[in-house]
């Protein structure tokens, strides 16, 4: 009489510390970006309807900061993504 092998679960993938850290940093940057963009949009909207504030002045003050913030955060997130792709290519060659 032959014994059947005991079925085993396949090994689960365990993310390493670098991947966890990258995930947490990406989530923090994305959350910060969302909050900042929301605050700037609210400032734009309040500036549009405030009678004592000149709309042109509001846009002059906030537009460069808005562009810099968006560009910097998107650059940071794309840099993280490129580094992940670079690391995966190095690991596959080994």
NORCORLIN-V376806 format. One record per residue. N is the residue number from 1. RES is the residue in one small letter. SS is DSSP state (H for helix, E for strand, L for the rest). PHI is phi in radians with two decimals (none if undefined). PSI is psi in degrees with one decimal (none if undefined). Layout:
# NORCORLIN-V376806
N,RES,SS,PHI,PSI / N,RES,SS,PHI,PSI
This chain:
# NORCORLIN-V376806
1,x,L,none,128.1 / 2,x,L,-1.70,145.3 / 3,x,L,-1.62,139.0 / 4,x,L,-1.44,144.4 / 5,x,L,-1.21,148.3 / 6,x,L,-1.31,126.4 / 7,x,L,-1.18,134.1 / 8,x,L,-2.08,150.3 / 9,x,L,-1.30,143.3 / 10,x,L,-1.16,149.6 / 11,x,L,-1.09,137.2 / 12,x,L,-1.46,145.0 / 13,x,L,-1.31,127.7 / 14,x,L,-1.96,115.4 / 15,x,L,-1.18,142.4 / 16,x,L,-1.43,176.5 / 17,x,H,-1.10,-38.3 / 18,x,H,-1.12,-40.1 / 19,x,H,-1.18,-39.3 / 20,x,H,-1.12,-44.0 / 21,x,H,-1.11,-41.9 / 22,x,H,-1.08,-41.5 / 23,x,H,-1.09,-47.4 / 24,x,H,-1.12,-42.5 / 25,x,H,-1.14,-41.8 / 26,x,H,-1.08,-42.3 / 27,x,H,-1.14,-40.7 / 28,x,H,-1.14,-43.3 / 29,x,H,-1.13,-41.9 / 30,x,H,-1.13,-41.6 / 31,x,H,-1.13,-43.9 / 32,x,H,-1.09,-41.7 / 33,x,H,-1.08,-44.8 / 34,x,H,-1.09,-44.3 / 35,x,H,-1.14,-42.8 / 36,x,H,-1.14,-43.6 / 37,x,H,-1.12,-40.7 / 38,x,H,-1.09,-43.1 / 39,x,H,-1.11,-40.7 / 40,x,H,-1.21,-38.5 / 41,x,H,-1.14,-39.9 / 42,x,H,-1.10,-40.7 / 43,x,H,-1.11,-41.0 / 44,x,H,-1.02,-47.7 / 45,x,H,-1.14,-42.2 / 46,x,H,-1.14,-37.3 / 47,x,H,-1.17,-31.1 / 48,x,H,-1.18,-36.8 / 49,x,H,-1.75,-5.3 / 50,x,L,-1.35,125.9 / 51,x,L,-1.30,-30.9 / 52,x,L,-1.46,-2.5 / 53,x,L,-1.96,134.1 / 54,x,L,-1.39,125.0 / 55,x,H,-1.06,-37.0 / 56,x,H,-1.11,-37.3 / 57,x,H,-1.19,-39.5 / 58,x,H,-1.07,-47.2 / 59,x,H,-1.18,-34.1 / 60,x,H,-1.12,-38.3 / 61,x,H,-1.34,-41.7 / 62,x,H,-1.57,-29.1 / 63,x,H,-1.02,-47.2 / 64,x,H,-1.12,-38.8 / 65,x,H,-1.15,-40.2 / 66,x,H,-1.08,-47.8 / 67,x,H,-1.13,-42.2 / 68,x,H,-1.12,-44.3 / 69,x,H,-1.11,-48.0 / 70,x,H,-1.10,-47.1 / 71,x,H,-1.08,-42.9 / 72,x,H,-1.15,-44.6 / 73,x,H,-1.18,-42.4 / 74,x,H,-1.17,-38.7 / 75,x,H,-1.07,-41.4 / 76,x,H,-1.12,-45.6 / 77,x,H,-1.14,-39.8 / 78,x,H,-1.22,-33.6 / 79,x,H,-1.10,-40.4 / 80,x,H,-1.10,-43.2 / 81,x,H,-1.13,-40.9 / 82,x,H,-1.14,-37.9 / 83,x,H,-1.16,-35.6 / 84,x,H,-1.12,-43.1 / 85,x,H,-1.13,-38.8 / 86,x,H,-1.13,-42.3 / 87,x,H,-1.14,-38.4 / 88,x,H,-1.21,-31.6 / 89,x,H,-1.22,-37.7 / 90,x,H,-1.14,-40.7 / 91,x,H,-1.18,-34.4 / 92,x,H,-1.26,-24.3 / 93,x,H,-1.32,-25.1 / 94,x,L,-1.20,none
